[in-house]
Amino acid sequence: MLEGKIALVTGASRGIGREIALTLAKNGAFVIVNYNGSAQRAEEVVKAIREAGGDGVAMQCNVSDFSESEKLVKNVIAQYGRVDILVNNAGITRDNLIMRMTEADYDAVMDTNLKGAFNMIRHLSRFFLKQRSGKIINISSVSGIMGNAGQANYSASKAGLIGLTKSLARELASRNVCVNAIAPGLIETEMTDALSDEAKENLKSLVPLGRMGRPQDVANMVLFLAGDNADYITGQVLHVDGGMVM
Ligand code: NAP
């Protein structure tokens, strides 16, 4: 399905990004598994990709850094010549009530979740435009749509990603580049492991399907948006949340 395509997945050393990388690779894409600090885990993802019959490579880059992101893109283009699919998945939380939220917590979340996506798109858009094709998929969150007490920074970054998605969908459409966002609900990863059992139960009670989602649920949507079957879909926010937001 994605044979011959080059995919770059940010924050792919674990959780949702890992599953996205594996799923794209199992469907034929060569995957660049980006990570920031977890080199060993990113190499394990590449190993799992190869064991599943696919191919890929791990590449370090802190996506929140403009010039590091440029270096990553230059490196990828020099080695593989193109990128067909960009998944902006890298993300962090620094939850706190607004009265206790530090400037550093606010900046770190905005820099990784929102500016990180801007950085990657900014450096890659030239190549997408020249190719006259491309799929950009930004991983937002239900928090960016409905808000969440204690996550003002995170919700703002994820809502910002939706604005970025829609503006770029309009800007890049004439060159056949599709830009969409996915808003996952509560997904089982290390990010949500950090929540207390009480918080998880409270959130689960908001999910009509009555359970947390799995990284594979999000990866399935990425696979759809990355493929030819989604060629007429751009500027959308697709929910993968068990019905949490409707
Ligand atoms: P996770 O398990 O905490 O993994 C986060 C990934 O992001 C890691 O691979 C990490 O790599 C990478 N990362 C963090 N900062 C980075 C940076 N500056 N540069 C490059 N990579 C960086 O998180 P997750 O639950 O899989 O979440 C993935 C995405 O889905 C995030 O954008 C998150 O906001 C979103 N999301 C998650 C949920 C959920 O319920 N889990 C719900 C909605 C949306 P290193 O370890 O190498 O730093």
Residues whose N, C-alpha, C, O or C-beta is under 5 A from the ligand:
A	BS01	NAP	G11 A12 S13 R14 G15 I16 G17 Y35 N36 G37 S38 C61 N62 V63 S64 N89 A90 G91 T112 I139 S140 S141 V142 P184 G185 L186 I187 T189 E190 M191 T192
